[in-house]
Structure formats: C-alpha cells, structure tokens
C-alpha cells in the first residue's frame, strides 16, 4: 500500500500528518483486505 510519489510530497505527508492517522489507516486497510479474502474463501467453498 505504498504509493509512488515525489520525495517532496512524501516529506510533506510525513511531516504534517499525525502518526495515529497512518496507524488507523493501516489497520483499516488490513482489516478490509482480510475481510475480502475471508468472504472470497467462504464463497469459493460454498460453490464447490
């Protein structure tokens, strides 16, 4: 989940952003990814 951007923009993001925002965003992204995988596996098992 790392975006490609200029060093200037990356520095701006990490100097003005609060660490808690990055932590919450990372946790939410991970939970959504795991939920999507879990639902896909349940669907594949149910249809087999």
C-alpha positions in Angstrom: 0.0 0.0 0.0 2.9 2.3 -0.7 2.2 5.0 -3.3 4.7 6.3 -5.8 5.2 10.0 -5.3 7.9 12.6 -5.3 10.2 12.9 -2.3 8.8 16.4 -1.7 5.3 15.1 -1.4 6.3 12.2 0.8 8.2 14.5 3.1 5.1 16.8 3.3 2.8 13.9 4.1 5.1 12.6 6.9 5.9 15.9 8.5 2.3 17.3 8.6 0.4 14.0 9.2 -0.2 12.6 12.7 1.1 9.1 13.3 -2.3 7.9 14.6 -3.8 8.7 11.2 -1.3 6.4 9.5 -1.8 3.7 12.1 -5.6 3.8 11.8 -5.4 3.8 8.0 -3.1 0.9 8.0 -5.3 -1.1 10.4 -8.5 -0.4 8.5 -6.8 -1.2 5.2 -5.6 -4.5 6.6 -9.0 -5.4 8.1 -10.7 -4.7 4.8 -8.2 -6.8 2.9 -8.6 -9.7 5.4 -12.4 -9.4 5.2 -12.4 -9.5 1.4 -10.1 -12.6 1.4 -12.3 -14.3 4.0 -15.5 -13.6 2.1 -13.9 -14.9 -1.2 -12.9 -18.1 0.5 -16.3 -18.6 2.0 -17.9 -18.1 -1.4 -15.5 -20.5 -3.1 -16.1 -23.2 -0.5 -19.9 -22.7 -0.8 -19.9 -23.0 -4.5 -17.6 -26.1 -4.7 
